[in-house]
Amino acid sequence: MRHRISFLLLTALAACTTAQPSATAPGQATAALASPIPTATPVVTGRAMVTSAHPEATRIGVEILRRGGNAYDAAVAVQFALAVALPVAGNIGGGGFLLYRGAAGQEGALDFRETAPAAASRDMYLDAQGNVIPNLSTLGHLAAGVPGTVAGMWELHRKLGKLPWKELVQPAVELAAKGLKLTEKEASGLNGQHDTFALLNPGSAYLKLTAWQAGETITHPDLARTLKRIRDQGRAGFYEGETADLLVAEMQRGRGLISKQDLLKYEPRWRTPLHGQYRGYEVLTFPPPSSGGVALLQMLQMLEPYNLGRAGWHSPQATHWITEAQRRVYADRATYLGDPDFGRVPVPQLLEKTYNRQRMATTLPYRATPSAQVTAGAGLPGYETDQTTHYNVVDAQGNAVSCTTTLNGAYGSKVVVAGAGFLLNNEMDDFSSKPGTPNAYGLVGGAANAIAPGKRMLSSMTPAILTRNRKLALVTGTPGGSTIITSVLQSILNVVDYGMNAQQAVAAPRLHHQWLPDQIDVEAGALLPVAQDTLQARGYKLNPRSAWGRVEVIRVLPGGQLEGGADPRGDDTAAGY
């Protein structure tokens, strides 16, 4: 019986995928309803490039490369610079995932994700009736996980760095001590958090009596002293001594859970990257506790049989196929993904081509599948975040880094460690506080992502590197909470299926579906009005939304030049030499 069901599913799939991709629904030529691809000019350099969310961080990364540093040195310098220049997401009080590919094909995945403190417990955010207490996992001291960023950068440099550690941290020290001019977006962000900062951090450098203005200089004396300790003492300058004392004192002041022992015990993890294929490209991405890499490869497997290019960019038919793939993958994410150090995550089964093709075989040709009718794929073994930031580096030797780093929400928990000057994350919200209850991003999780001491919370971060014929082709990634996975997917589709350059790929308006809630988020300009009407007639609910994500792309051109795309939705910058 099981074989017969599989045969029927595969037969349905074959019928779906062998049809002409531009096939028409009644009265609708869907390719004719495709959106026009926007024009945008990328940055092109000859040897090396950095893309990041802040001009100062990009500048510092390029300077490190010019001085003979490699991509890994530049990544360390960019990370610390972002902790100063981009407090909304750049950090030393958070964590992240770094994916690399060396010029000779060597590769690695460095997990410096935060962990739950030893005193954390499964139901710590529930009231006596078992309901989630609002804001407890997102705002304030109890929302913070044990930071991993400094340990991650130290480990990256220990294994792969070339220049002395002090030279990589010093630019951030100078940036914090001398100050930098606020952009309009940064001034607006700080002003929007004034009341919360005043409540939680009355002595913070982020506060002043009058509103911040674009062009005004902000200095960070406490953060500069913390960065000096990190510069001079390495990892110990954060996890031990004065910085650790200040962090634990802050926890005690706000009834947080992070202890000195938590800090001393924290270790980053080297993990094995995931591999997949898409239209002749090898796709390298991040394994659990990122859900993003698995989900990205699943969607690429689901979509490869369909001729997206012929259907047209953001045509109703292409949007239909992509949405149905997203819907099914996010259902799997909610059920099966979690920290692999705490139980079995069925990655091989989720990445089986037959499994993913069968999942897509349940789609209807011209009709939305309600999410209420879509569950996780059956038969797999059970289990035994918006303000993030991303940067890419490619050096003159061809080494590549794709790194996504985060505090989770905007300015994390909104807690600044008094005397140390850095913001703490609110990553505990990325756990499933209660199975089936959405987190701040509307994502639903299950028991696989329940809170446990020392556990890494599930993430959507999806750093990715593509090669073709064993040569570097594309480096991509983005922040955006639950939208990260779909934005990275679209950056790849934009280049591979639609022939966009790097800047077009990051600037193009985006679409997003995450199973629950059952809606397509639509950025302004993403769909033609007639395409919206067609999709609504097919049963899709469209949700207009303001811009999300800050995608960064570096593409290697056929002649070896580098093409950079930096997202215009932020202050993102691409530069190199």
N, C-alpha and C positions, 0 to 999 in steps of 0.2 A: 504494500500500500504506500509506504514511504517513497519507494522508487517511482511509483505512478504519479504521486503528487509532485515530485521533483521534475518528472518528465513534462507534466502539464505546465508547470511554472516556466520551464525552459522554453517550451513551445510558445507560450504567451510572450515571453521575452523576444524570441526570434521574430514573431509576427510584428512586435512593436519596433524592433531595431532595424528590420530590413525594409520597413516602409520608408518612403522618401521623407527626409527630415523636414522638407518644406511643405509637407502635405497639408492640405487645407481642411479646416473645419468648415461646416456648412456656411457658405457665403463669405469665408474669410481666407484671404491669402496672407498667411501670418508673416512671411518674410517681408512683405510690403509694409508691415506695421512695425518693423525694427526701428529703434532709435538711431539717429545719426551719431557716429563716433565723434566725440569732441576733439578739437585740435588743441595741442599743447606741445611746447618745445622742451626737450630734456636737456640736462647738462651733459656734455660729452668731454671726457678726459682721456689721456693717452696711457696712463700707467696705473694710477691708484685712485680710490674714491671712498668717501664717507658720506652716508646719508643719515641724518638724525633729526630729532624734533626741535632742535634749537641751534641757531647759527653759531653760538659760542662753542657748543659741544662739537659741532662739525669742524669748526676752525681748529680746535685743539687736537682733534683726531688726525686731521690732515698734517698739522705741524709735527706730530709724533711720527707719522709716516715719512715725512720729508727728512727727519733727523735720523732715519735708518731703522726706525721701529717697524715691527711686522704688524699684521692685522690684529694679532692678539694683544700686543702692546697698545695699539690704538683703541681697541675695545675697552681696555681697562681705563684709559684716560677719558674716553667719552663717557663711560659709566659714572665716574666721579664728577665730571663736569656737569652732567645732567642733574646730579644730586643738588648742585648749587643753582643752576640756571633754570631748571624745570621742576620746581617743588611740587607741582600738581601730580607728578608721576615719577620723575627721576628720583633716585633714592640711594641711601645707604641703610635705610630702615625697612627695606622691603626684601624682594627676592626676584627670581626670574629664571629663564632658560636660555642657554647659549648653545647654538649649533655651529660647528665649524667643519670646513673641508680644506685640507691642506693642498698645496700646489701639486703634490705628488699623489693625491687621491686619498691620503689619510683623513680620518674623520672622527668626530666625537660629539657627544651631547652632554653638556654640563648642567646639572640640575642644582640650582641654588635657591630653590623654592623654600618659603618659610615653613616652619613646622608648628604644630600645636604644642603649647607648653605642657610640662609634665603634670601640672595641676588641672589641665583641661579635662572635661568629661562630656560624654555623648549628649546629655540633655541640659547642658549649661545655659542655653538660651531659651529654655522653656519655663513657663510658669507652672503653678501647682496643678493646673488643669491640662497641662501638656501642650499648651499653645505657645507659639513663638512670641517672645517679648519684643515689641517693635524697637528698632535701633540698637539693641544690645550688642548685636554682632557686627554693626557697621560704624558706630560712633563711640569714641571714648576708649579708655585703656583696656577694657575687656575684649575689644575687637582685634587686638594685635597678636599676630603670631611671632615666633622667634625669627628675627631677620637673618637672611642668608647672603645678602649682596656682597658684603666685604669678604666673607669667607670664600665666596664664589670667585671673586676677582683675584684674590690671593692664590687660589688653587689654579686658576687659568694661567697666571703669570708663572707660577712655580713650574708648571708642566711645559708651557709653550712660549713664554715671554723671552725677549731678547735684551731690551734696554733695562737698566736698573729700576726697581720698583719706585724709588723716590722720585725719579724723573717723570713717572706716569701720574703720580698723585699731586705733584707740585702745582701743575696748572690749575687744578681745582682749588687748592689752598689759596692761590693768588686771586682767583675769581671770587672766592668768598670774602677774603680780606679787603680787597680793593673795591669790590662791588661791581655790579653790571646794570645797564639800563633796562628798565622793564619795557616789554613790548605792550601793545594795546591789549592783547589777549591776556597777558600775565597780570597786568594791572587790574583788569576787569575781574579775573579769577580771584585775586586776593581780596578785592573789595567785596565780592559776593560772599566770602567766608568770614568777613570781619567779626560778626557777632559770635559765631562759633569759636573762632580763635580767641576772642576776648574772654569767653567763658572758660575755655580749657587751657589757654596759654597766655596769661596776661602779660608776660615779659618777653614774648616772642618777637623776633626780628620782623615777622610778617605783619605786625600791628603798628599802626601809627594813628595820631589824633585826627588827621585829615585823610581824605581818600587818596589812594595811589593814583599817579598819573603816568601815562605812557611817556617814556623818555627819562623818567625819574630814576635815580641810582639807588639801589638797595644793597646794603652790605650785610654780611652774616658773620659777626665776630665769633660767636660761640661755635658755629659750624666750622669756621676756619681753624679753631683750636682742635676740634675733633679730627679734622682731616690731617692736621699736623701730626697728631698721635698715630693715626693710621699710616701716614707717610713714613714716620720714623720707626714704628714698632710693628708694622705689618698687621696681620690678623689680630695679634694681641692688643693692638691699639684700639680695637673696637670691643672684642669679646672679653677682655680682662681690664684690670686697672681702672683709671678714672672714668673712661667712657662707660664701662660696664656698671660702675658704681652709680653714675648719674642715671642710667637707664633703669636700673632696679629701683632707685629712689623714686623715679617717676611712676613706676608701676605701683609702688606702695602708696604713693600719694593719691592715685586714682583707682586703687583696688584692682589693678591688673594682675596678671598671673606669671609673667616672665620672671624667672629667677636667675641668679648667677650661675647655677648649675645648668640651666637651660642654655645659656650663652656658651659656657665652656664645652658642652656636649654637642653643639651644632656642628654638622659636617655636610658639605656639599656632596653630591653623588655623581659619578661618571656613569652614564647610561649608554646603551647601544642604540644608535639612531635607527629609525624606521626607513625602509626603502619601498618605493613603489614606482610604477611606470605610467606615463601618460603621453600618448602620441609621439613616441620616440624619445621622450625625455626620461631620465632617471630622476625621481623625486626623493630627496633626502629631507626628513623632518623629525620631529621630537616625539619620543615615546611617553607613556604614562609615567608620572602623574599628570602630564598634559593629555587632555582629551583631544586637543587640536590636531595632532599628527595623525592619529587613527582616523578621526573624522574626515580630515582632508583626503587621505588616501582612499577611504571608502567612497567619498563623493566622486573622486576622479575615476575610480573603477566603474561606478554607476553611470557616469556621463560619457565615457569614452565611446560606446557604441553609437552615440547620437552625433549627427553632423551639426554642431552648434554654429559653426561658421556660416554654413549655408542657410540655416534658419534665420540668422541675423541677430545682431547684438540687441539684447533686451526686447526681442520680438515676443509675442505671446507664447509661441511654441517653445522657444529656448527658455523663457522664464518658467514655463510649465515644467519642463524637464528638470531644470536646476532646483526649483522649489520642491518638487517631489523627492529629489535626492536629499536635499537638506532636511526635510521633514523626517525622513526615515533614519537618517544618521543621528539627529538629535534625540530621537526616541531611544536608539541604542545607547547613546552617551549617558542618558539619565539612568539607565539600568545597569550597565556593565563596567563603567569606567571609575577608577579610584587609584589609590596609592599602591603600586605593585609590591612595596615592601610590607604591606599589611594584608595581602590576600591575592588570590589569583585573578588576574585580569585577562580575559580571553582574546588577547590581541591577534594571535594567528588565525583564529576562527573568524574574527571580525574583518580581517584583511584577505579572506579567501574570495577570489574573484567570483566563484559560483554563488557564494552566499550573497554578495552584493548585487549580482545580476538578478538573482531571484527576488531580492527585495524590490528592485525596480520593475520586475515583471508584474507586480500588483498595481501599477499605476494605470489609470484610465487614459485613453488617447487624448481627449479634449475636455477632461473634467477634473477638478480638484478632488483629492482624496481627503475628506475631513480628518483632522488629527485625532479626533475621538475614535476613529476606526484604525489608526496606526499605532501599533505597539512595537516594542523591541522585537528583533528577530528571535524566533523560538529555537530551542535545541542547543543553545550554547551553555557551557558550564557556568554555574553561579559564582558569585564572588566569595571566595574563601578569603571673570571678571571683566567701569568704563575707562578709568584713567590709568592706563598702562602706557608705556612708551617703547619704541622699537628703534634700533639702529643697525645699519649694515656697514661692513668694512670689506673692501677688497684691496690688497696691497700689490706692490709692483711685481712680486713673485707669483701672484695668483692665489695666495691664501685668502679664504673668505670666511667671514663671521656674520651670522644672523642672530641677533640677540633681542629678546623681548623681556623687559624688566618692569616691575610694577609695585605700586602701593595698594592696588585694587581700586578703591573709589578715589575720587578727586581729593587730593591731599590726604589720602589714606584714612586713618582713624581721626584725623584733625588734631592729634596729640603731638606737640613738639616736646622733645625731651629737654627739660629745663637745664640750662648750663651746657648742653651739648649741641643744641641748635638743629637737630634733624627730626623730620616727621616719621611717625610710626605707621605701619600698614594697618589695614583692616581686613586682612586676608582670611580671618576666621569665618567671614561670611561666605567664603567659597566652599566651605563644608556644607553638607546637608544638615542644617540645624534640626530639621524634622523631615523625614522622607516624604516626598510628594508636595512639600511646601516650597514655593518659588523663593529664590534669593533676590538680592537687589537688582539683578539683571533679568529676572523673570525665569531663570533656569531652574528646572526641577531636578532633584537628585534623589538617589536611593541609599540603601544601606551600605553600598560599596564606598560611599563618600561620607560616611558618618564620622563624627569627631572622635579621635582617640589620641592619647598623649604621644607626642613624638611623630605623629602622622603628618604627611604632606597633603594639603588640600588639593582637590582636583582643579585643574586650570584649563582655560581655553587658549592659552598662548600657543602660537603656531609658527615658530621660526621655520623657514624652509629654504632649501638650496636646490636648484635644478642643474643637472649636467646633461650634455648631449655628446655622444661619442666620447665619453670619459673626459670631456672638457667642460669647465665652468660655463654656465649659460645664464643663470638668473639667481639673484638673492632677494628674498622678499620677507615681509612680516609687517605686523601692525598691532597697535593697541585696540581696545574697543570692547572689553568684556565679552559677552556672549556673541558679539558680532565678529570677533577676531577670525574665527574659522571661515566664515563665509566671505569675509573681505579678502583673506589670503587666497581663497579659492578663486575669487573674481579677478584678483591681480594676475593669477596664472592663466585663467581663461582669456583675459583681455590681451595678453601677449601671445599665447600659443594659438588660440582659436580665432582671435579677431585682429591679429597683426598690429596691435598698438605698440607705440614706443613706451619707454619707461614712464615718462611724465603723463602721457595719456592714460596709462594703466592705473596710476595712482589718483589722478584727478577725476576720472569718470564717475558719475553718480552711481550709487550702489543700491542693491536690493538685499533683503535679509529675511529668512524664515528659520525659526528654531523649534518647530513642532508645537510648543506651547509658549505663549498664546498662539492660536491658529490664525495667523495673519502674515501678510508680506509687508515688512517695513519698506517704505519707498522714499528715497531721498529725492528732493526736488530736481526735476530734469531727467530722472532715470527712465521714465516711461512716457511715450506719446499718449495724449488723451484717448485716442482711438484704441491703443493697446490696453489701456486701463479698462476701458469698456469691455473689451474682449475677455480679459482675465476675470472681471467681475461676472460676466455672463457664464464663465466656466466654473463659478463657485468660489473664487478667491476673494477674501477680504483684504483690501488694501489699506494700509495705515501710513499716511503721510508723516514723515519724521524729519527732524532737523539732522544736519550732517553728523556722521559718526566715523570713528576710526581715523588713523593717521598713517596711511600705508607708505612704506619706504621700499623702493625697488632699485637694484643695480642690475643692468643687463649687459652681457658681454656681446659686442657686435661682431660680425663675421671677420673683420680685420683685426680684432683684438682690443679695440678701443672699448671704454666703459661708458655706458649711458645711464645716467642717474635720474630717478624720479623721486621728488620729495612732495609730500601731500600738501596741497594748498589750503587745506582746512585748518592748518595750524601754522606755526612759525618754522616749519620744517625746511631744511636746507640740504642740498647736495653740493659737494665740492670735492676737488682733488687736484691732481696734476698729471 
